Amino acid sequence: MVQKDGNPFNTTVIALPPTAIPPSIAPAPTFQAPGDQADAPSAFEMTNSAKAKKFWTTKRVIWVALSAAAILCALGCSLFMWRYCKTRRVNRDAEKNTGTYKGHGEKPNYKNSPLQPSGQVEEGSFIHLSLPLPPLPLPLVEKVTVKPLAPAEVTRRSSPSTNVISSSVSVFTIASLQQYTNSFSEGNFIGEGLLGSVYKAELPGGKLLAVKKLSNTVSQRQTDEEFLELASTISRLRHGNIVELIGYCNEHGQHLLVYDYGGNCTLHDLLHSDEEAHKKFSWNIRIRVALGAARALQYLQEVCEPPIVHGNFKSSNILLDEKLIVRVSDCGLAPLLFSGSTNELSEGLLTAHGSGAPEFESGSYSCQSDVYSLGVVMLELLTGRKPYDRSRPRGEQSLVRWAIPRLHDIDALSRMVDPSLDGAYLAKSLSRFADIISRCVQWEPGFRPPMSEIVQDLLCMI
């Protein structure tokens, strides 16, 4: 045994006790000769390996797994909430588009709604807004509720879906109308026009109606479907100066329209047939009659959508009740007038009545043509003359041609006024009335004023 610097050297190799290593990761102990120590792992490498294995303990692995699961759960909840909010927003927009509103302390906004409900809206209530039915979305200026007739007197049937008729309009049978008109007797006959005959009808309760029985020629020009479409259009006309449609009949090829009874008296009868009533027809009453007729045309032209052309506006289609309130008849019947030949209708309007506009000779008729016809009616009110009178001298037979050169001459105007007025009018009022007539009967349709302007001018004369 040799000793140097306190280190013994001995040829005998004594094994050192092994380092305590966990059983799960420690390698099996080996004994190496001193010459083999260079091939063994270094102490630094052993230390790093032990630290890495010590970091991935069972607890750490569990915590990492739980954290990952929590993150995935949070992401899933966020995605669910986002989809839920988006679905609610889509449903809420869909409810708004369909017009359904459920109040929760807020009032609905009807600014862009086609219909506005009347009265107060209670919280938590539902309101359903229905769009207007085509072709015609019309405002109800005046609506009269009609009581339905007894089931034995009136039969109802469902009309085609394309022809939606107002619920207040009844469907009559031929048998019931024969009963109410005394089999369309002469005693119930009121008058006859271009489209057919009109009879007075009396219901069991005493209510009076006017039944317009379309002629066979007119009825054959249209199918039942076209007639129902026509009745649908007329049923939506609601105005105080327009005769209201009460019902219709479409049986056995017969087409009949049933109206509210406006009275036996027409403006034509009052001016040209009844001498006693004519004498009591004052200037102020004539202005009011012109105003009522103008308001009816204004409703047809400027309120109805699309605008409705009357096509046969004349004094015999202006009804007057006992209070001399105007109600215009035959509104909405232009399709029947224009379904025939132009020459036949032109002769009926221009020659027999003299109230048709000049452009009708070329087969053209518009709302401005009705303005011209209103001017002719106002000329009748001014002069007391018929639109066309064969009994007068040749130069005076056509009222418009005779009157136009005199409308702006105050002396000539005074001489052409209806003698029955006996000077009971103001010269200024007479001049303004003549000015309105002059603008209405312009030869070119584009030069005639709109109906709203005529109404305002007449209102200023009241």
C-alpha positions as CSV (number, residue, x, y, z in Angstrom):
1,M,0.0,0.0,0.0
2,V,1.4,3.3,-1.1
3,Q,0.1,6.7,0.1
4,K,0.6,9.9,-1.8
5,D,-0.9,13.2,-0.7
6,G,-3.1,11.2,1.7
7,N,-4.7,9.1,-1.2
8,P,-4.1,5.5,-0.8
9,F,-3.3,3.4,-3.9
10,N,-4.0,-0.2,-3.7
11,T,-4.2,-2.8,-6.3
12,T,-7.3,-4.2,-4.7
13,V,-10.5,-2.6,-6.2
14,I,-13.1,-1.9,-3.6
15,A,-16.7,-1.3,-4.9
16,L,-18.4,1.9,-3.8
17,P,-21.9,1.7,-2.5
18,P,-24.5,2.5,-5.2
19,T,-26.2,5.9,-5.4
20,A,-29.8,5.7,-4.2
21,I,-32.0,6.0,-7.3
22,P,-35.8,5.5,-7.4
23,P,-36.6,2.0,-8.4
24,S,-38.8,3.0,-11.2
25,I,-36.1,4.8,-13.2
26,A,-32.8,3.6,-11.8
27,P,-30.8,1.3,-14.0
28,A,-29.5,-2.0,-12.6
29,P,-26.1,-1.5,-10.8
30,T,-22.9,-2.5,-12.7
31,F,-19.4,-2.8,-11.7
32,Q,-16.9,-1.3,-14.2
33,A,-13.2,-1.4,-14.2
34,P,-11.4,1.9,-13.9
35,G,-10.5,1.7,-17.6
36,D,-14.2,1.7,-18.6
37,Q,-15.2,4.8,-16.7
38,A,-15.0,7.0,-19.9
39,D,-17.9,5.1,-21.5
40,A,-20.3,5.8,-18.6
41,P,-22.8,8.8,-18.6
42,S,-21.5,11.9,-17.0
43,A,-23.0,13.3,-13.8
44,F,-24.5,16.3,-15.7
45,E,-26.4,14.1,-18.1
46,M,-27.7,12.0,-15.2
47,T,-28.9,15.2,-13.5
48,N,-30.9,16.5,-16.5
49,S,-32.5,13.2,-17.2
50,A,-33.6,12.9,-13.6
51,K,-35.1,16.5,-13.6
52,A,-37.1,15.8,-16.8
53,K,-38.5,12.7,-15.5
54,K,-39.2,14.3,-12.2
55,F,-41.2,17.2,-13.9
56,W,-43.7,14.9,-15.7
57,T,-45.2,13.5,-12.5
58,T,-48.7,12.0,-12.3
59,K,-50.2,15.2,-10.7
60,R,-48.8,17.5,-13.3
61,V,-50.2,15.3,-16.1
62,I,-53.6,15.4,-14.5
63,W,-53.5,19.2,-14.1
64,V,-52.5,19.7,-17.7
65,A,-55.4,17.4,-18.9
66,L,-57.9,19.2,-16.7
67,S,-56.7,22.7,-17.9
68,A,-57.1,21.6,-21.5
69,A,-60.5,20.2,-20.8
70,A,-61.6,23.5,-19.1
71,I,-60.3,25.6,-22.1
72,L,-62.2,23.4,-24.6
73,C,-65.4,23.6,-22.5
74,A,-65.1,27.4,-22.3
75,L,-64.7,27.6,-26.1
76,G,-67.7,25.3,-26.6
77,C,-69.9,27.5,-24.3
78,S,-68.8,30.6,-26.1
79,L,-69.6,29.1,-29.5
80,F,-73.0,28.0,-28.3
81,M,-73.9,31.4,-26.9
82,W,-72.8,33.1,-30.1
83,R,-75.0,30.8,-32.2
84,Y,-77.9,31.2,-29.8
85,C,-77.8,35.0,-29.9
86,K,-77.5,34.9,-33.7
87,T,-80.6,32.6,-34.0
88,R,-82.6,35.0,-31.7
89,R,-81.6,38.0,-33.8
90,V,-82.7,36.2,-37.0
91,N,-86.0,35.2,-35.5
92,R,-86.7,38.7,-34.2
93,D,-86.0,40.2,-37.7
94,A,-88.3,37.6,-39.2
95,E,-91.1,38.6,-36.8
96,K,-90.7,42.2,-37.7
97,N,-90.8,41.4,-41.4
98,T,-94.1,39.5,-41.0
99,G,-95.6,42.4,-39.1
100,T,-96.0,40.6,-35.7
101,Y,-95.0,42.5,-32.6
102,K,-95.0,41.5,-29.0
103,G,-94.8,44.5,-26.7
104,H,-92.5,44.5,-23.7
105,G,-92.8,48.0,-22.5
106,E,-92.0,49.5,-25.9
107,K,-94.4,50.8,-28.5
108,P,-94.2,49.4,-32.0
109,N,-93.0,51.7,-34.8
110,Y,-95.7,52.0,-37.6
111,K,-93.8,54.7,-39.5
112,N,-93.2,52.4,-42.5
113,S,-96.2,50.1,-42.0
114,P,-98.8,50.1,-44.8
115,L,-101.6,50.0,-42.1
116,Q,-101.8,51.7,-38.8
117,P,-104.0,50.2,-36.0
118,S,-106.4,52.6,-34.3
119,G,-106.5,53.0,-30.5
120,Q,-103.9,52.3,-27.9
121,V,-101.6,49.3,-27.9
122,E,-101.5,47.3,-24.6
123,E,-98.2,45.9,-23.4
124,G,-97.8,42.2,-24.0
125,S,-100.4,42.2,-26.8
126,F,-100.0,40.9,-30.3
127,I,-100.9,42.9,-33.4
128,H,-101.0,41.5,-36.9
129,L,-100.8,43.9,-39.8
130,S,-102.2,42.7,-43.1
131,L,-101.0,44.1,-46.4
132,P,-103.6,45.4,-48.8
133,L,-104.8,42.9,-51.4
134,P,-103.8,43.5,-55.1
135,P,-104.6,45.1,-57.6
136,L,-106.0,47.7,-55.8
137,P,-104.4,48.8,-52.2
138,L,-107.5,51.6,-51.5
139,P,-108.0,53.9,-48.3
140,L,-111.5,53.6,-46.7
141,V,-112.7,57.2,-47.0
142,E,-116.2,56.2,-45.9
143,K,-117.3,52.7,-45.1
144,V,-120.9,51.7,-44.5
145,T,-121.5,48.5,-42.7
146,V,-124.1,46.4,-44.5
147,K,-126.1,43.9,-42.5
148,P,-126.2,40.5,-44.2
149,L,-129.5,39.3,-45.6
150,A,-131.3,36.2,-44.3
151,P,-129.8,32.9,-45.5
152,A,-133.0,32.1,-47.4
153,E,-132.7,35.3,-49.4
154,V,-129.0,35.4,-50.2
155,T,-126.6,32.5,-50.9
156,R,-122.9,33.0,-50.5
157,R,-120.2,31.1,-52.4
158,S,-116.5,31.3,-52.3
159,S,-115.0,33.4,-55.1
160,P,-111.7,32.6,-56.8
161,S,-108.6,33.5,-54.8
162,T,-107.6,36.1,-57.4
163,N,-110.9,38.0,-56.9
164,V,-111.0,39.2,-53.3
165,I,-114.4,40.9,-52.8
166,S,-115.1,43.0,-49.7
167,S,-116.7,41.1,-46.9
168,S,-119.5,43.7,-46.8
169,V,-120.6,42.8,-50.3
170,S,-123.4,40.1,-50.6
171,V,-124.0,37.6,-53.4
172,F,-127.6,37.6,-54.5
173,T,-129.6,35.0,-56.4
174,I,-131.7,35.6,-59.5
175,A,-134.7,34.5,-57.6
176,S,-134.2,36.9,-54.7
177,L,-133.7,39.9,-57.1
178,Q,-136.8,39.0,-59.0
179,Q,-138.7,39.1,-55.7
180,Y,-137.3,42.4,-54.6
181,T,-137.8,44.1,-58.1
182,N,-141.3,42.6,-58.6
183,S,-139.8,40.5,-61.5
184,F,-138.1,43.6,-62.9
185,S,-141.4,45.2,-63.7
186,E,-141.9,48.5,-65.4
187,G,-143.1,50.0,-62.1
188,N,-139.6,49.4,-60.7
189,F,-137.8,50.6,-63.8
190,I,-135.5,53.6,-63.1
191,G,-133.6,54.1,-66.4
192,E,-131.4,52.6,-69.1
193,G,-127.9,53.4,-70.1
194,L,-125.2,52.2,-72.4
195,L,-124.5,49.1,-70.3
196,G,-128.1,48.0,-69.3
197,S,-131.2,48.8,-67.3
198,V,-131.6,49.9,-63.7
199,Y,-134.4,48.8,-61.4
200,K,-135.4,49.7,-57.9
201,A,-135.4,46.9,-55.4
202,E,-136.9,46.8,-51.9
203,L,-135.8,44.4,-49.3
204,P,-138.2,42.9,-46.8
205,G,-136.9,45.3,-44.1
206,G,-137.7,48.3,-46.3
207,K,-134.2,49.1,-47.5
208,L,-134.1,50.4,-51.1
209,L,-131.5,49.2,-53.6
210,A,-130.7,49.9,-57.2
211,V,-130.1,46.8,-59.4
212,K,-128.1,47.3,-62.6
213,K,-128.9,44.5,-65.0
214,L,-126.2,44.4,-67.6
215,S,-127.5,43.8,-71.1
216,N,-126.9,40.4,-72.8
217,T,-124.5,42.0,-75.2
218,V,-122.4,43.4,-72.4
219,S,-122.6,40.2,-70.3
220,Q,-121.4,38.1,-73.3
221,R,-118.3,40.2,-73.7
222,Q,-116.8,39.0,-70.4
223,T,-116.4,35.7,-68.7
224,D,-117.6,35.0,-65.1
225,E,-114.1,35.3,-63.9
226,E,-113.8,38.8,-65.5
227,F,-117.1,39.8,-64.0
228,L,-116.0,38.7,-60.5
229,E,-112.8,40.7,-61.0
230,L,-114.9,43.8,-61.9
231,A,-117.1,43.3,-58.8
232,S,-114.0,43.0,-56.7
233,T,-112.6,46.3,-57.9
234,I,-115.9,48.2,-57.4
235,S,-116.4,46.6,-54.0
236,R,-113.4,48.5,-52.6
237,L,-114.5,51.9,-53.7
238,R,-115.5,53.8,-50.5
239,H,-116.3,57.5,-50.8
240,G,-119.1,59.8,-49.7
241,N,-119.7,61.0,-53.2
242,I,-119.7,57.6,-54.9
243,V,-122.6,55.1,-55.0
244,E,-121.7,52.1,-52.9
245,L,-121.8,48.5,-54.2
246,I,-124.0,46.4,-52.0
247,G,-123.8,43.1,-53.9
248,Y,-123.8,41.3,-57.2
249,C,-125.4,38.3,-58.9
250,N,-123.7,35.9,-61.3
251,E,-126.1,33.1,-62.3
252,H,-127.2,31.5,-65.6
253,G,-125.1,33.8,-67.7
254,Q,-126.7,36.9,-66.1
255,H,-124.5,39.7,-64.6
256,L,-126.1,42.1,-62.2
257,L,-124.7,44.7,-59.8
258,V,-126.6,45.8,-56.7
259,Y,-126.0,49.3,-55.4
260,D,-127.2,51.4,-52.6
261,Y,-130.2,53.4,-53.7
262,G,-129.3,57.0,-54.3
263,G,-132.7,58.4,-55.2
264,N,-134.7,58.7,-58.4
265,C,-133.4,62.2,-59.1
266,T,-130.3,62.7,-61.3
267,L,-128.6,66.0,-62.1
268,H,-129.8,65.6,-65.7
269,D,-133.4,65.2,-64.6
270,L,-133.2,68.2,-62.2
271,L,-131.8,70.5,-64.9
272,H,-133.7,69.4,-67.9
273,S,-136.9,67.6,-66.9
274,D,-138.2,68.9,-63.5
275,E,-139.2,72.5,-64.0
276,E,-140.2,73.1,-60.4
277,A,-137.0,71.6,-59.0
278,H,-135.0,73.5,-61.6
279,K,-136.3,76.8,-60.4
280,K,-135.2,76.1,-56.8
281,F,-131.7,75.1,-57.9
282,S,-129.7,78.1,-56.6
283,W,-126.2,79.2,-57.7
284,N,-124.7,78.1,-54.4
285,I,-126.3,74.6,-54.7
286,R,-124.9,74.3,-58.2
287,I,-121.3,75.1,-56.9
288,R,-121.7,72.4,-54.2
289,V,-122.9,69.9,-56.8
290,A,-119.9,70.6,-58.9
291,L,-117.7,70.2,-55.9
292,G,-119.2,66.9,-54.9
293,A,-118.7,65.5,-58.5
294,A,-115.1,66.8,-58.6
295,R,-114.3,65.1,-55.2
296,A,-115.6,61.8,-56.6
297,L,-113.3,62.1,-59.6
298,Q,-110.4,63.2,-57.4
299,Y,-110.9,60.0,-55.3
300,L,-110.8,57.8,-58.4
301,Q,-107.8,59.5,-60.0
302,E,-105.6,60.5,-57.1
303,V,-106.5,58.1,-54.2
304,C,-107.1,54.8,-55.9
305,E,-104.0,52.9,-56.9
306,P,-103.9,52.4,-59.8
307,P,-106.1,55.4,-60.9
308,I,-109.6,54.5,-62.1
309,V,-111.0,56.1,-65.2
310,H,-114.7,56.6,-65.1
311,G,-115.2,56.7,-68.9
312,N,-118.9,57.7,-68.8
313,F,-119.0,60.8,-66.6
314,K,-122.2,62.8,-67.3
315,S,-125.1,64.5,-65.6
316,S,-127.3,61.4,-65.8
317,N,-124.8,59.5,-63.8
318,I,-124.8,62.1,-61.0
319,L,-127.4,61.1,-58.4
320,L,-128.9,63.6,-55.9
321,D,-130.7,62.6,-52.8
322,E,-133.3,64.6,-50.9
323,K,-130.6,66.7,-49.4
324,L,-129.0,67.2,-52.9
325,I,-125.9,65.3,-51.9
326,V,-124.0,64.1,-54.9
327,R,-123.3,60.4,-55.5
328,V,-121.6,59.4,-58.8
329,S,-122.7,56.1,-60.3
330,D,-121.1,53.7,-62.7
331,C,-117.7,54.1,-61.2
332,G,-115.3,51.3,-62.1
333,L,-117.3,50.1,-65.1
334,A,-114.9,51.5,-67.8
335,P,-113.7,47.9,-68.7
336,L,-117.2,47.2,-69.8
337,L,-117.4,50.4,-71.9
338,F,-114.1,49.7,-73.6
339,S,-114.8,46.1,-74.4
340,G,-117.0,47.1,-77.3
341,S,-116.2,48.7,-80.5
342,T,-114.8,52.3,-80.4
343,N,-117.3,53.5,-83.0
344,E,-120.3,52.3,-81.0
345,L,-119.2,53.8,-77.8
346,S,-118.0,57.0,-79.4
347,E,-121.5,57.5,-80.9
348,G,-123.0,56.9,-77.5
349,L,-120.9,59.4,-75.6
350,L,-120.1,62.1,-78.2
351,T,-123.3,62.2,-80.2
352,A,-126.1,61.2,-77.9
353,H,-124.7,62.8,-74.7
354,G,-122.1,65.3,-76.0
355,S,-119.9,64.8,-72.8
356,G,-117.1,62.8,-74.2
357,A,-113.6,64.3,-74.7
358,P,-112.3,64.9,-78.2
359,E,-109.5,62.4,-77.9
360,F,-112.0,59.6,-77.6
361,E,-112.6,59.7,-81.4
362,S,-109.1,58.3,-81.8
363,G,-109.8,55.5,-79.3
364,S,-107.9,57.1,-76.4
365,Y,-109.4,57.8,-73.0
366,S,-107.7,58.7,-69.7
367,C,-108.3,60.4,-66.4
368,Q,-107.9,63.8,-68.1
369,S,-110.8,62.8,-70.4
370,D,-113.0,62.7,-67.2
371,V,-111.7,66.2,-66.4
372,Y,-113.2,67.3,-69.7
373,S,-116.5,65.6,-69.0
374,L,-116.6,67.4,-65.6
375,G,-116.2,70.7,-67.5
376,V,-119.2,69.7,-69.6
377,V,-121.3,69.0,-66.5
378,M,-120.3,72.4,-65.0
379,L,-121.4,74.0,-68.3
380,E,-124.8,72.4,-67.8
381,L,-124.9,73.9,-64.3
382,L,-124.0,77.3,-65.6
383,T,-126.3,77.5,-68.6
384,G,-129.1,75.0,-67.8
385,R,-128.6,73.6,-71.3
386,K,-128.1,70.0,-72.4
387,P,-124.7,68.9,-73.6
388,Y,-126.1,68.1,-77.0
389,D,-129.5,69.5,-78.0
390,R,-130.9,68.8,-81.5
391,S,-133.8,71.1,-80.9
392,R,-131.6,74.2,-80.9
393,P,-130.1,76.0,-83.9
394,R,-127.3,74.2,-85.6
395,G,-124.6,76.5,-84.1
396,E,-125.9,75.9,-80.6
397,Q,-126.5,72.2,-80.6
398,S,-123.1,71.3,-79.1
399,L,-122.9,73.1,-75.8
400,V,-119.1,73.1,-75.6
401,R,-118.5,74.6,-79.0
402,W,-121.2,77.2,-78.4
403,A,-120.0,78.2,-74.9
404,I,-116.2,78.3,-75.2
405,P,-115.9,81.6,-77.1
406,R,-118.2,83.2,-74.5
407,L,-116.5,82.1,-71.3
408,H,-114.0,85.0,-71.2
409,D,-116.4,87.7,-72.3
410,I,-118.2,89.1,-69.3
411,D,-121.2,90.4,-71.2
412,A,-121.6,87.2,-73.3
413,L,-121.1,85.2,-70.1
414,S,-123.9,87.0,-68.4
415,R,-126.2,86.3,-71.3
416,M,-125.5,82.6,-71.3
417,V,-126.3,82.0,-67.6
418,D,-129.3,79.9,-66.8
419,P,-132.3,82.3,-66.9
420,S,-133.9,80.4,-63.9
421,L,-131.2,81.9,-61.7
422,D,-132.7,85.3,-62.3
423,G,-129.4,87.1,-61.6
424,A,-129.1,85.7,-58.1
425,Y,-125.3,85.3,-58.2
426,L,-122.2,87.3,-57.8
427,A,-120.4,88.4,-61.0
428,K,-117.0,87.5,-59.5
429,S,-118.2,84.0,-58.6
430,L,-119.6,83.5,-62.1
431,S,-116.3,84.6,-63.6
432,R,-114.3,82.2,-61.5
433,F,-116.7,79.3,-62.3
434,A,-116.3,80.0,-66.0
435,D,-112.5,80.1,-65.7
436,I,-112.5,76.6,-64.2
437,I,-114.8,75.3,-67.0
438,S,-112.4,76.9,-69.6
439,R,-109.4,75.0,-68.2
440,C,-111.3,71.7,-68.0
441,V,-112.5,71.7,-71.6
442,Q,-109.1,72.4,-73.2
443,W,-108.7,70.5,-76.4
444,E,-105.3,68.9,-75.5
445,P,-105.5,66.6,-72.4
446,G,-102.2,67.8,-71.1
447,F,-103.5,71.3,-70.7
448,R,-106.3,70.3,-68.4
449,P,-105.8,70.8,-64.7
450,P,-105.5,67.9,-62.1
451,M,-108.6,67.2,-60.1
452,S,-107.1,68.3,-56.8
453,E,-106.6,71.8,-58.3
454,I,-110.2,71.9,-59.4
455,V,-111.5,70.8,-56.0
456,Q,-109.4,73.6,-54.3
457,D,-110.7,76.2,-56.7
458,L,-114.3,75.2,-56.1
459,L,-113.8,75.2,-52.3
460,C,-112.6,78.8,-52.5
461,M,-116.0,79.6,-54.0
462,I,-118.1,78.2,-51.2
